[in-house]
Amino acid sequence: MRVSELVQRTGTPLATIKYYLREGLLPAGRSTAATQADYTEEHVRRVAVIRALSEVAGLPLAKIRQVLAVIDVPGDDLFAALGTAVGALPPYPREQGDDLPRARAAVERLGMRWDPDYPAAAQLEHALAAAEAAGLPPTGERLDAYGRAIGALAEYDIRAMPHGAGSAVEYAVLGTALYEPVLLALRRIAHQDAARRLLEGSAERPGERPPAG
Amino acid sequence: MRVSELVQRTGTPLATIKYYLREGLLPAGRSTAATQADYTEEHVRRVAVIRALSEVAGLPLAKIRQVLAVIDVPGDDLFAALGTAVGALPPYPREQGDDLPRARAAVERLGMRWDPDYPAAAQLEHALAAAEAAGLPPTGERLDAYGRAIGALAEYDIRAMPHGAGSAVEYAVLGTALYEPVLLALRRIAHQDAARRLLEGSAERPGERPPAG
């Protein structure tokens, strides 16, 4: 396809496409004339990935380059490639891997493997420390409830991971960058829905509250 | 307690406490001498709430004031107060309530009440549109899996909501500001854990993969 079709298919301005080409994020099309090049479905896909990383996840150029490099050349160790690529996404917590007592206790309680070097471990420590500082540390019961729900989600996501290392890395990165906002929005709506049922049930129609869960 | 103890108990610098006092976010302590005031547990709690809103949720001063006003005077309609307070938290999506087709379809599929004026509705539309633009819109199956997990979480949170309107609003605001980061970190760790089991199971120890779920 011509670049004009790439613009249309991806809903991305020509200037942005040219910028991606110039920066080497998007491979050049196959030249068909002095001023024309032919683009493929791969280019459509790649533009979508770059925009998700840039506009949704807010990644700077250097980090986008880093993630794309892992998608293009995942190497033999898919587990490591997944970790490197997802670990390049924000947030970038300051906490260090040596001393993450809250995160470690939570992860071990939930029966997951503890890996202090994975950036999400420091991210969890930071989040739990903030909750504790605000006087709202998680009870064991809350951690268990969250762990069960999040564990089920994660199992679903990983089982749906495509075969092929590059596709798997791309899926993991997009699934993180694009679906974290979906989950947070869904949770707020589910809270509103559950609060409405609770409050309507207790205030307006006692006894008619739908069963919880 | 003296202000020095408030500093110590909350781990908040004196200059920050004075700033909160000056801006009226923190009520003045009871004067005990010309230059001394007495602070209570309420002050400790309030400083924690302000810091969570400011440092974790990234709220500007005007929004913090707005949220504190709802906590202090929730009014007769607790459901509305919860919506106003949580709706003051970021993100602030540009999408308008009139035309949110993706969010509406998702919420109705999950059997939740559709309320286009709740800010999370526009937030969900924005997130789903981004996923669609990247070529990764949710399948019905994925939506259902996410809806089940998130619904269970929300039921837990709402059932644990304290009695008393002000406390309930504070709980909802802190539960959103402080626990969204916890959830996202937990999900990344759960992904890593599930990926490890899948990949170890298939590559290194075929047949020994633990049962999924």
Interface residues (C-beta under 8 A of the other chain):
Chain A: G11 V44 R45 A48 V49 R51 A52 E55 V56 L78 F79 L82 G83 V86 P91 A103 A106 V107 L110 M112 R113 D115 Y118 P119 A120 A121 Q123 L124 H126 A127 L128 A130 A131 A133 A134 G135 L136 P138 R142 A145 Y146 G147 R148 A149 I150 G151 A152 L153 A154 E155 Y156 D157 I158 R159 A160 M161 Y171 A172 L174 G175 T176 L178 Y179 E180 P181 V182 L183 L184 A185 L186 R187 R188 I189 A190 H191 Q192 D193 A194 A195 R196 L198 L199 A212 G213
Chain B: G11 V44 R45 A48 V49 R51 A52 E55 V56 L78 F79 L82 G83 V86 P91 A103 A106 V107 L110 M112 R113 D115 Y118 P119 A120 A121 Q123 L124 H126 A127 L128 A130 A131 A133 A134 G135 L136 P138 R142 A145 Y146 G147 R148 A149 I150 G151 A152 L153 A154 E155 Y156 D157 I158 R159 A160 M161 Y171 A172 L174 G175 T176 L178 Y179 E180 P181 V182 L183 L184 A185 L186 R187 R188 I189 A190 H191 Q192 D193 A194 A195 R196 L198 L199 A212 G213
